[in-house]
Amino acid sequence: MAASKIAITIDDKILKQIDILVKSKYFKNRSKAIQEAVTEKLVRLGKTRLAQECAKLDPKLEQSIAEEGFSVEMEEWPEY
């Protein structure tokens, strides 16, 4: 995976917390800690976006679309 070097500005309190985690060997270094935090945030935002889009759906319409043609299929299925 290609990586790019960037410069960031970060609050001193946050940096101290990161340094504690690095010193305790929770993270290999500051870069890994920040990279993991950003990745986690992006994943959460992605899930939030999915939830927002799903909330726009009309449950009754989606149910009717899902069941469309289902009664015909039921007649074709063998009985158990």
C-alpha positions as CSV (number, residue, x, y, z in Angstrom):
1,M,0.0,0.0,0.0
2,A,1.4,3.4,-1.0
3,A,1.6,6.0,1.7
4,S,2.0,9.7,1.7
5,K,3.8,11.9,4.3
6,I,1.7,14.8,5.5
7,A,2.0,17.5,8.2
8,I,-0.9,18.0,10.7
9,T,-1.7,20.3,13.6
10,I,-3.1,18.5,16.6
11,D,-4.2,19.6,20.1
12,D,-1.5,19.1,22.7
13,K,-3.8,17.1,25.0
14,I,-4.6,14.7,22.2
15,L,-0.9,14.4,21.3
16,K,0.0,13.6,24.9
17,Q,-2.7,10.8,24.9
18,I,-1.3,9.4,21.7
19,D,2.3,9.5,23.1
20,I,1.1,7.6,26.2
21,L,-0.4,4.9,23.9
22,V,2.8,4.7,21.9
23,K,5.0,4.6,25.0
24,S,2.9,1.7,26.3
25,K,3.4,0.0,23.0
26,Y,-0.3,0.0,22.1
27,F,0.7,1.6,18.8
28,K,4.1,1.3,17.1
29,N,4.3,5.1,16.6
30,R,2.3,8.3,16.3
31,S,1.7,7.8,12.6
32,K,0.1,4.3,13.2
33,A,-2.0,5.7,15.9
34,I,-3.3,8.6,13.9
35,Q,-3.7,6.4,10.7
36,E,-5.8,3.9,12.7
37,A,-8.0,6.7,14.2
38,V,-8.7,8.3,10.8
39,T,-9.5,4.9,9.3
40,E,-11.9,4.1,12.1
41,K,-13.6,7.4,11.7
42,L,-14.0,6.9,7.9
43,V,-15.5,3.5,8.5
44,R,-18.0,5.0,11.0
45,L,-18.9,7.8,8.6
46,G,-19.5,5.2,5.9
47,K,-21.9,3.3,8.1
48,T,-23.6,6.5,9.1
49,R,-24.1,7.4,5.4
50,L,-25.6,3.9,4.8
51,A,-28.0,4.4,7.7
52,Q,-29.0,7.9,6.5
53,E,-29.7,6.5,3.0
54,C,-31.7,3.6,4.4
55,A,-33.8,5.9,6.5
56,K,-34.9,7.6,3.2
57,L,-36.5,4.4,2.0
58,D,-40.2,3.7,2.3
59,P,-40.6,0.4,4.2
60,K,-44.0,-0.4,2.7
61,L,-42.8,0.3,-0.9
62,E,-39.6,-1.8,-0.3
63,Q,-41.8,-4.6,1.1
64,S,-44.1,-4.6,-1.9
65,I,-41.1,-4.6,-4.3
66,A,-39.6,-7.5,-2.4
67,E,-42.8,-9.5,-2.5
68,E,-43.6,-8.7,-6.1
69,G,-44.3,-11.9,-7.9
70,F,-43.9,-13.9,-4.7
71,S,-47.4,-15.3,-4.8
72,V,-46.8,-16.7,-8.3
73,E,-43.6,-18.4,-7.2
74,M,-45.3,-19.9,-4.2
75,E,-47.7,-21.8,-6.5
76,E,-44.7,-23.2,-8.4
77,W,-42.9,-24.5,-5.3
78,P,-43.4,-28.1,-4.3
79,E,-45.1,-28.8,-0.9
80,Y,-43.1,-30.4,1.8
